[in-house]
Amino acid sequence: MKLETLEYIEVWYNRKRRYSTLNYPTNEEFNNQSDQIFLTNLEQLHDFEYRIIFGLE
């Protein structure tokens, strides 16, 4: 029981609590946001390259 309690505190509770106190995103939330921003920028770059290649710009 002690091990489960310690695991809960270290793995789940502290991960949320540390960042929520400062109103910061957790590492997982930050990484998800970063991935989404990267994909959005990649799509925009692809669209731009497509317009340049086919003379649409």
Number of C-alpha atoms within 10 A of each C-alpha: 6 7 8 9 10 12 12 13 14 11 11 11 12 12 15 16 14 13 13 12 8 8 9 13 14 15 12 11 11 12 12 12 13 12 12 12 12 12 12 12 12 12 12 12 12 12 12 13 14 13 12 11 10 8 8 9 9
